[in-house]
């Protein structure tokens, strides 16, 4: 059996579900009447949002936050974690992995959802 190399697991869980995702206000140069269209989702919506959050968290700091991963995994183990683990063993999956119960990290949802105010406080310490 050949093992895959590289990363294939999530660090955080954000809403990328097209069923509960984001409404889009759409217009074109040909059609001057803009309209709201069906909800969309996916990493095309979530990745730019996380990038924007990173920019906001970095704004006004003397030193940049830098690479998040070592820091967020440390924060996740603290008593005031900025993450809410999605630990249900039913319903939490990413089509490849099913969540493991009572863990800080799982392969379906990573560290879980983020309270960005608490994350900002953790980065500020």
N, C-alpha and C positions, 0 to 999 in steps of 0.2 A: 504494500500500500504506500503510495506516495503522499507525503505530508505537504500541505499548503504552507507557503511562507508569507510573511507580512501580517498586518493587522486586519482583522475582519470583525471586530466587536465594537460596540458603542461605548462612549464615555459618558454621555448624558442622554436624557430622553426629552425631546421637545415635540410639540404637536405637528407632525407632518402628514397626518391622516387627511386625505381629501374629503372624507365625509364630515369631518368636524374642523376642517382647516380654515382657509382664508377666502373671503369674498374678494373679487377683483373688479375694480372700476376700469372699464375698457372703452377706449375710443381709438379711432384711426383718423388719418388725415382726410380720407375719403368720406368718413361718416362723422360729421360734426356733433351728432347727438350721442354722448357717452352714456354708458349704462353699466349697471352691476351685472356681472355674469356669475355663473355657477361657482361653487366653492372649489378650491384647488388645494393641493398640499404637496408634500414631498420635500426632499432635501433642497430643491431649488428655492423654496420659501424659507426653510429653517436655517440653512447655512448663512445667508445674508443677515438674518436677524441676529444670530449668534455673533457674527462679525461686528454688527452695529453695537451690540452689548459690550463686546470687548473694547471697542473704541470709546464708549461712554465710561467704562470702568477705568480705562487708561487716562482719560482726560483729567487734567488738573493734578496729576501725580508728578512728583519729581523724577521717579524711576518707573519705567514701564513694568507691567506685571510679568511679561515674558511668557515662556512656555507654561501653559496651565497645568498639564497633566500631573507632574509630581506634586504640585500644590493642592489640586482638587482632591486627589486621592488621600492626602494627609487630612484635609478639611473634612472629608466624608467620615473619617473615623473619630472626629471630635464629638463631644457631648452637645455642641451647638451647631451641628452639621447644617450647611446650607442646602442639603439635598434631601428629598423625600424619596426613599427607595420604593420602587414599584415591585413589591415582593409577593403579590398574589400568585399562587401556583396555577390559577385558572384565569384565562383571559389575557395574561401578559405574555405576548410573544412577538417576535419580529419576523415571522414566517420561517425562521431557521432555528431559533432557540426559544425555549419556554422558560419563564422566570423560575428561579429557585427561591423558595421561601426563607425569610429571616436571614438575609445576607446584606452586607453593605454594597456589594457589587454583584450583578448577574449578567449573563451574556445576552439576555434579551433586551434589557433596558439600561445597562450601564449602572451608573450611580443613582439614577432616577431623575426626577424633575428638580428644577433649580429655583430657589428663592434668591433672586439676583441681589436684593438688598443685603441679605445675610452673606452672600458670596463677596460682595463689595467690602463689607466689614471684615471678613476673614482675610481678604487680600490686603487690607489696610493695616493689619496688625504687624 
